[in-house]
Amino acid sequence: MSEAVTRPGITTDALLASLDPLLRGWLPRQRWFAGKGRPVSGFHLVTATELLPPTARLGLLHLLVRVDQPLIPGRGGATTAQPADCYQLLLGVRRELPPRLAPALIGHVTEGPLAGFTVYEALHDPRLADFLLEALRMRARVGKLRFERAMGRDIGEGLVPRVLAAEQSNSSLVYGDTYILKLFRRIVPGLNPDLELPLKLAREDCAQVPAPAAWFLADLPDDVNVLGVLQPYLKGTTDGWDLALRRLTEGADFSGEARALGRATADVHLALARALPTVTLGRAQVELIAEGMAERLDAAAGAVPALLPYAKALRTAFDALADLAAEGTTWTAQRVHGDLHLGQFLRSPSGDWSLIDFEGEPSRPLAERRMPQPAVRDVAGMLRSFDYAARSAEPWSPRWAGECRAAYCAGYAEVSGRDPRTDPVVLRAYETDKAVYEVLYEARHRPDWLPVPLAAVHRLASNGPATNGPATEAH
């Protein structure tokens, strides 16, 4: 492994200048680029590491790049400052690009230290993908990059890599149906929950969550930055979303699987509560949570006019939560998944469920994603996911959704000892908050899906039950 960050005489400014014209056109087109809709005004290199120094045949550059974009106009012409996002880039460098790598082309460099070279997305090059796995296997240190491997874990050689096309906010490489390497694209300082929580759960022998085999980080002055995690590849599994849609298409029952999903969720929650501290949320903390929900509602209603007629009624869900706290009710908060939905669960051919992707909602600050929260937040996410699945089929089947939601809560109660439906105020608040988030997301990214969360908004604004099923008691 080379220890040089850049070759003598090559400055990071010169390297960036040579890549700038190419990155301006290529970055905004990537699925994982968060700043779509705003032009790129500049770049700043955080780190530049030559994993393989460019030669006439092959090179591999690892970059952490901050992307400057214009301020977002706000109400009344005001502008909202946005911190520059930092992205992880892995760039292959060759004099000539073989035809098989043509779809990975970024561009041809015309000036600077890489003049005359062709730059491309390195993940599509098996030789460069092999290098990443070897670095993890050998626990390499290259510049500010540190590759680590779980104690006692041997990583085999000769595993053929391929890019997984299904990723959106990140990128993944599968190695020989044995491992999957998740590469985080948008990098924030601190310990990413997608490494932190599976490591903690492995120590609790939590069978539902695959244990990390290896990972790599960037050691920077402000904090450690998690760049990628290697986990076992669960070959032959089907994700919960695809399975639910298949059952819907067949007109088949899904409540048995929903019940198993509830049990699996509770198993993970109990393991997280054992592995990490829990806290008690009193009046002050719950009022802050309710205020945050109300603020997100106001912001969403300002951005999506279709939400405005429901805003006043939706706010009552958050007011009721704050009122309950004022009466002395408390809740336990713990670490949770943070972005739970059917697509995060994988079902093995034997029928067992595994839970993946503990990163949380990438749009939320890392500190918030790592805070203890009521476990019902994850439950609300799953209830919304059953509704999404049901409404994606024609005709819309409210009975199917209701049966799944009720079975999920019943399964959760079997393991946890507490049915989420016995706390309807907090469940309604969290499901309302999730539906408001969905309205904003769909309006921005998938307008055709907007009727799905709006239907939930209509029900929740009418004070409809957070889940179908038996009548519940007030907490």
For each residue, the residues with C-beta under 8 A, 3 or more apart:
1: 51 135 138 140 141 142
2: 50 51 52 53 142
3: 141 142 143
4: 7 50 53 143
5: 47 48 49 50 143 144
6: 10 11 12 15 48 50
7: 4 10 50 53 113
8:
9:
10: 6 7 14 15 113
11: 6 14 15
12: 6 15 16 45 48
13: 16 17
14: 10 11 17 18 112 113
15: 6 10 11 12 18 19 45 48 112 113 114
16: 12 13 19 20 43 44 45 48 65
17: 13 14 20 111 112
18: 14 15 109 111 112 113 114 115
19: 15 16 22 23 43 91 109 112 114 119
20: 16 17 23 24 43
21: 24 25 107 110
22: 19 25 26 106 107 109 119
23: 19 20 26 27 40 43 65 89 106
24: 20 21 27 28 40
25: 21 22 28 29 107
26: 22 23 29 30 106 107
27: 23 24 30 33 40 67 87
28: 24 25 33 35 36 39 40
29: 25 26 33
30: 26 27 33 185
31: 167 168 169
32: 87 167 168 169 170 171 185 186
33: 27 28 29 30 36 87 185
34: 85 169 186 362 363
35: 28 38 40 67 69 85
36: 28 33
37:
38: 35 69 70 72
39: 28 69 70
40: 23 24 27 28 35 43 67 68 69
41: 68 69 70
42: 67 68
43: 16 19 20 23 40 65 66 67 68
44: 16 65 66 68 84
45: 12 15 16 48 63 64 65 66
46: 64 65 66 86 220
47: 5 62 63 64 143 144 145 218 220
48: 5 6 12 15 16 45 61 62 63
49: 5 61 62 63 142 143 144 145
50: 2 4 5 6 7 53 54 59 60 61 62 143
51: 1 2 60 61 62 131 135 142 145
52: 2 58 59 60 128 131
53: 2 4 7 50 59
54: 50 58 59 61 93 114 117
55: 58 59
56: 95
57: 94 95
58: 52 54 55 92 93 94 127 128
59: 50 52 53 54 55 92 93 94 117
60: 50 51 52 90 91 92 93 122 128 131
61: 48 49 50 51 54 89 90 91 93 122
62: 47 48 49 50 51 88 89 90 91 142 145
63: 45 47 48 49 88 89 90 91
64: 45 46 47 86 87 88 89 187 218 225
65: 16 23 43 44 45 46 86 87 89
66: 43 44 45 46 84 85 86
67: 27 35 40 42 43 84 85 86 87
68: 40 41 42 43 44 84
69: 35 38 39 40 41 82 84 85
70: 38 39 41
71: 79 80 81 82
72: 38 79 80 82
73: 77 78 79 80
74: 77 78 79 80
75: 78 302
76:
77: 73 74
78: 73 74 75
79: 71 72 73 74
80: 71 72 73 74
81: 71
82: 69 71 72
83:
84: 44 66 67 68 69
85: 34 35 66 67 69 186
86: 46 64 65 66 67 186 187 188
87: 27 32 33 64 65 67 185 186 187
88: 62 63 64 183 184 185 187 227
89: 23 61 62 63 64 65
90: 60 61 62 63 121 122 123 128 132 183
91: 19 60 61 62 63 106 119 120 121 122
92: 58 59 60 101 104 119 120 121 122 124 125 128
93: 54 58 59 60 61 114 117 118 119
94: 57 58 59 97 117 118 120
95: 56 57 116 117 118
96: 118
97: 94 101 102 104 105 118 120
98: 101 102
99: 102
100:
101: 92 97 98 104 105 120 124 125
102: 97 98 99 105
103: 124
104: 92 97 101 120 121 122 123 124 125
105: 97 101 102 118 120
106: 22 23 26 91 119 120 121
107: 21 22 25 26 118 119
108: 117 118 119
109: 18 19 22 112 114 115 116 117 118 119
110: 21 115
111: 17 18 115
112: 14 15 17 18 19 109 115
113: 7 10 14 15 18
114: 15 18 19 54 93 109 117 119
115: 18 109 110 111 112
116: 95 109
117: 54 59 93 94 95 108 109 114
118: 93 94 95 96 97 105 107 108 109
119: 19 22 91 92 93 106 107 108 109 114
120: 91 92 94 97 101 104 105 106 124 125
121: 90 91 92 104 106 124
122: 60 61 90 91 92 104 125 128 129
123: 90 104 128 129 163 171 173 183
124: 92 101 103 104 120 121 163
125: 92 101 104 120 122 128 129
126: 129 130 160 161
127: 58 130 131
128: 52 58 60 90 92 122 123 125 131 132
129: 122 123 125 126 132 133 161 163 173 175
130: 126 127 133 134 161
131: 51 52 60 127 128 134 135
132: 90 128 129 135 136 173 181 228
133: 129 130 136 137 155 159 161 175 179 181 230
134: 130 131 137 138 140 157
135: 1 51 131 132 138 140 142 147 216
136: 132 133 139 140 147 148 149 155 181 213 214 215 216 230
137: 133 134 149 155 157 214
138: 1 134 135 147
139: 136 147 148 149
140: 1 134 135 136 145 147
141: 1 3 145 146 147
142: 1 2 3 49 51 62 135 145 147
143: 3 4 5 47 49 50
144: 5 47 49 218 219 220
145: 47 49 51 62 140 141 142 216 217 218 227
146: 141 216 217 218 219
147: 135 136 138 139 140 141 142 214 215 216
148: 136 139 214 215 216 217
149: 136 137 139 153 155 213 214
150: 153 211 212 213 214
151:
152:
153: 149 150 213 214
154:
155: 133 136 137 149 179 213 214 230
156: 159 176 178
157: 134 137
158: 176
159: 133 156 175 176 178 179
160: 126 175 176
161: 126 129 130 133 173 174 175 176
162: 173 174
163: 123 124 129 171 172 173 174
164: 167 171 172 173 174 180
165:
166: 172
167: 31 32 164 170 171 172 182
168: 31 32
169: 31 32 34 185 186 362
170: 32 167 182 183 184 185 359
171: 32 123 163 164 167 182 183 185
172: 163 164 166 167 180 181 182 183
173: 123 129 132 161 162 163 164 180 181 183
174: 161 162 163 164 177 179 180 181 233
175: 129 133 159 160 161 178 179 180 181 233
176: 156 158 159 160 161 179
177: 174 233 235
178: 156 159 175 232 233
179: 133 155 159 174 175 176 213 230 231 232 233
180: 164 172 173 174 175 230 231 232 233
181: 132 133 136 172 173 174 175 228 229 230
182: 167 170 171 172 194 228 229 230 231
183: 88 90 123 170 171 172 173 227 228
184: 88 170 187 192 194 226 227 228 359
185: 30 32 33 87 88 169 170 171
186: 32 34 85 86 87 169 362
187: 64 86 87 88 184 218 225 227
188: 86 192 225 365 366
189: 220 222 223 224 225 366
190: 223 224 225 366 367 370
191: 195 196 224 226 370
192: 184 188 195 196 226 229 359 366
193: 196 197 335 338 358 359 360 369 370
194: 182 184 197 198 226 229 357 358 359
195: 191 192 198 199 212 215 226 229
196: 191 192 193 199 200 358 370
197: 193 194 200 201 209 272 335 337 358
198: 194 195 201 202 209 210 211 212 229 231 358
199: 195 196 202 203 211 212
200: 196 197 203 204 272 275 276
201: 197 198 204 206 209 211 268 271 272 275
202: 198 199 205 206 209 211 212
203: 199 200 275
204: 200 201 271 274 275
205: 202
206: 201 202 209 267 268 271
207: 267 352
208: 264 267 268 352 353 354 355
209: 197 198 201 202 206 268 271 354 355 356 358
210: 198 231 232 234 354 356
211: 150 198 199 201 202 231 232
212: 150 195 198 199 202 215 229 230 231
213: 136 149 150 153 155 179 230 231 232
214: 136 137 147 148 149 150 153 155 229 230
215: 136 147 148 195 212 226 227 228 229 230
216: 135 136 145 146 147 148 227 228
217: 145 146 148 224 225 226 227
218: 47 64 144 145 146 187 224 225 227
219: 144 146 224
220: 46 47 144 189 223 224 225
221:
222: 189
223: 189 190 220
224: 189 190 191 217 218 219 220
225: 64 187 188 189 190 217 218 220
226: 184 191 192 194 195 215 217 229
227: 88 145 183 184 187 215 216 217 218
228: 132 181 182 183 184 215 216
229: 181 182 192 194 195 198 212 214 215 226
230: 133 136 155 179 180 181 182 212 213 214 215
231: 179 180 182 198 210 211 212 213 356
232: 178 179 180 210 211 213
233: 174 175 177 178 179 180
234: 210 237 346 348 354
235: 177
236: 348 349
237: 234 346 347 348 349 354
238: 242 243 346 347
239: 242 243 342 343 344 345 346 347
240: 243 244 257 261 341 342 343 344 345 346 347 353 385
241: 244 245 341 342 343 385 389
242: 238 239 245 246
243: 238 239 240 246 247 254 257 347
244: 240 241 247 248 254 257 342 386 389 404
245: 241 242 248 249 389 392 393
246: 242 243 249 250
247: 243 244 250 252 253 254 257
248: 244 245 251 252 254 389 390 392 393 397 400
249: 245 246 393
250: 246 247
251: 248
252: 247 248
253: 247 256 403
254: 243 244 247 248 257 258 400 403 404
255: 258 259 403 404 406 407
256: 253 259 260 407
257: 240 243 244 247 254 260 261 347
258: 254 255 261 262 386 403 404 405 407 408 411
259: 255 256 262 263 407 408 410 411 414
260: 256 257 263 264 351 353 411
261: 240 257 258 264 265 342 345 353 382 408 411
262: 258 259 265 266 382 407 408 409 410 411 412 413 414 415
263: 259 260 266 267 411 412 414 415
264: 208 260 261 267 268 345 353 355
265: 261 262 268 269 340 355 378 379 382 408 412
266: 262 263 269 270 411 412 413 414 415 416
267: 206 207 208 263 264 270 271 415
268: 201 206 208 209 264 265 271 272 337 355
269: 265 266 272 273 334 336 375 378 416
270: 266 267 273 274 415 416
271: 201 204 206 209 267 268 274 275
272: 197 200 201 268 269 275 276 334 335 336
273: 269 270 276 278 334
274: 204 270 271
275: 200 201 203 204 271 272 335
276: 200 272 273 334 335 372
277: 372
278: 273 332 333 334 372
279: 332 333 334 372
280: 330 331 332 333
281: 285 286 289 325 330 331 332 333 374
282: 285 286 325 330
283: 286 287 325 326 328
284: 287 288
285: 281 282 288 289 333
286: 281 282 283 289 290 321 322 324 325 330 331
287: 283 284 290 291 322 325 326
288: 284 285 291 292
289: 281 285 286 292 293 321
290: 286 287 293 294 318 319 321 322 325 429
291: 287 288 294 295 318 322
292: 288 289 295 296
293: 289 290 296 297 317 318 321 429 432 433 436
294: 290 291 297 298 315 318
295: 291 292 298 299
296: 292 293 299 300 433 436 437
297: 293 294 300 301 307 311 314 315 318 433 436
298: 294 295 301 302 311
299: 295 296 302 303 440
300: 296 297 303 304 307 436 437 439 440
301: 297 298 304 307 308 311
302: 75 298 299
303: 299 300 440 443 444
304: 300 301 307 308 439 440 443 450
305: 308
306: 309 439 443 450 454
307: 297 300 301 304 310 311 436 439 454 457
308: 301 304 305 311
309: 306
310: 307 313 314 457 458 461
311: 297 298 301 307 308 314 315
312: 315 316
313: 310 316 461 462 463
314: 297 310 311 317 318 432 436 457 460 461
315: 294 297 311 312 318 319
316: 312 313 319 320 463
317: 293 314 320 321 425 428 429 432 460
318: 290 291 293 294 297 314 315 321 322 429 432 433
319: 290 315 316 322 323
320: 316 317 323 324 425 428 429
321: 286 289 290 293 317 318 324 325 425 426 429
322: 286 287 290 291 318 319 325 326
323: 319 320 326 327
324: 286 320 321 327 329 425 426 475
325: 281 282 283 286 287 290 321 322 328 329 330
326: 283 287 322 323
327: 323 324
328: 283 325
329: 324 325 475
330: 280 281 282 286 325
331: 280 281 286 374 426
332: 278 279 280 281 374 375
333: 278 279 280 281 285 371 372 373 374
334: 269 272 273 276 278 279 372 373 375
335: 193 197 272 275 276 370 372 373
336: 269 272 340 372 373 374 375 377 378
337: 197 268 340 344 355 358 360 378 381
338: 193 358 359 360 361 369 373 377 378
339: 344 357 359 360 361 381
340: 265 336 337 344 378 379 381 382 385
341: 240 241 344 381 382 384 385 388
342: 239 240 241 244 261 345 382 385 386 388 389
343: 239 240 241 385
344: 239 240 337 339 340 341 355 356 357
345: 239 240 261 264 342 353 354 355 356
346: 234 237 238 239 240 353 354 355 356
347: 237 238 239 240 243 257 351 352 353 354
348: 234 236 237 351 352 353 354
349: 236 237
350:
351: 260 347 348
352: 207 208 347 348
353: 208 240 260 261 264 345 346 347 348
354: 208 209 210 234 237 345 346 347 348
355: 208 209 264 265 268 337 344 345 346
356: 209 210 231 344 345 346
357: 194 339 344
358: 193 194 196 197 198 209 337 338
359: 170 184 192 193 194 338 339 362 369
360: 193 337 338 339 364 369
361: 338 339 364 369 437
362: 34 169 186 359
363: 34
364: 360 361 368 369
365: 188 368 369
366: 188 189 190 192 369 370
367: 190 370 371
368: 364 365 371
369: 193 338 359 360 361 364 365 366
370: 190 191 193 196 335 366 367
371: 333 367 368
372: 276 277 278 279 333 334 335 336
373: 333 334 335 336 338 377
374: 281 331 332 333 336 377 426 430
375: 269 332 334 336 378 379 416
376: 379 380 420 423 426 427 430
377: 336 338 373 374 380 381 430
378: 265 269 336 337 338 340 375 381 382
379: 265 340 375 376 382 383 408 409 412 420 427 430
380: 376 377 383 384 427 430 431 433 434 466
381: 337 339 340 341 377 378 384 385 434
382: 261 262 265 340 341 342 378 379 385 386 408
383: 379 380 386 387 405 408 409 427 431 466 467
384: 341 380 381 387 388 431 434 435 438 453 456
385: 240 241 340 341 342 343 381 382 388 389
386: 244 258 342 382 383 389 390 401 404 405 408
387: 383 384 390 391 401 405 452 455 456
388: 341 342 384 385 391 392 452
389: 241 244 245 248 342 385 386 392 393 401 404
390: 248 386 387 393 396 397 398 400 401 404
391: 387 388 396 401 451 452 455
392: 245 248 388 389 452
393: 245 248 249 389 390 396 397
394:
395:
396: 390 391 393
397: 248 390 393 400 401
398: 390 401 402
399: 402 403
400: 248 254 390 397 403 404
401: 386 387 389 390 391 397 398 404 405 468
402: 398 399 405 406 467 468 469
403: 253 254 255 258 399 400 406 407 468
404: 244 254 255 258 386 389 390 400 401 407 408
405: 258 383 386 387 401 402 408 409 467 468 469
406: 255 402 403 409 410 467 468 469 470
407: 255 256 258 259 262 403 404 410 411
408: 258 259 261 262 265 379 382 383 386 404 405 411 412 467
409: 262 379 383 405 406 412 413 419 420 421 467 469
410: 259 262 406 407 413 414 419 469
411: 258 259 260 261 262 263 266 407 408 414 415
412: 262 263 265 266 379 408 409 415 416 419 420
413: 262 266 409 410 416 417 418 419 420
414: 259 262 263 266 410 411
415: 262 263 266 267 270 411 412
416: 266 269 270 375 412 413
417: 413
418: 413 422
419: 409 410 412 413 422 472
420: 376 379 409 412 413 423 427 466 467
421: 409 424 427 466 467 469 470 472
422: 418 419 472 473 475
423: 376 420 426 427 475
424: 421 427 428 465 466 472 474 475
425: 317 320 321 324 428 429 474 475
426: 321 324 331 374 376 423 429 430 475
427: 376 379 380 383 420 421 423 424 430 431 466 467
428: 317 320 424 425 431 432 460 463 466
429: 290 293 317 318 320 321 425 426 432 433
430: 374 376 377 379 380 426 427 433 434
431: 380 383 384 427 428 434 435 456 460 466
432: 293 314 317 318 428 429 435 436 457 460
433: 293 296 297 318 380 429 430 436 437
434: 380 381 384 430 431 437 438
435: 384 431 432 438 439 453 456 457 460
436: 293 296 297 300 307 314 432 433 439 440 453 457
437: 296 300 361 433 434 440 441
438: 384 434 435 441 442 452 453 456
439: 300 304 306 307 435 436 442 443 450 453 454 457
440: 299 300 303 304 436 437 443 444
441: 437 438 444 445 446
442: 438 439 445 446 447 449 450 452 453
443: 303 304 306 439 440 447 450
444: 303 440 441
445: 441 442
446: 441 442 449 450
447: 442 443 450
448:
449: 442 446 452 453
450: 304 306 439 442 443 446 447 453 454
451: 391 454 455
452: 387 388 391 392 438 442 449 455 456
453: 384 435 436 438 439 442 449 450 456 457
454: 306 307 439 450 451 457 458
455: 387 391 451 452 458 459
456: 384 387 431 435 438 452 453 459 460
457: 307 310 314 432 435 436 439 453 454 460 461
458: 310 454 455 461 462
459: 455 456 462 464
460: 314 317 428 431 432 435 456 457 463 464 466
461: 310 313 314 457 458
462: 313 458 459
463: 313 316 428 460
464: 459 460
465: 424 468 469 472
466: 380 383 420 421 424 427 428 431 460
467: 383 402 405 406 408 409 420 421 427
468: 401 402 403 405 406 465
469: 402 405 406 409 410 421 465
470: 406 421
471:
472: 419 421 422 424 465
473: 422
474: 424 425
475: 324 329 422 423 424 425 426
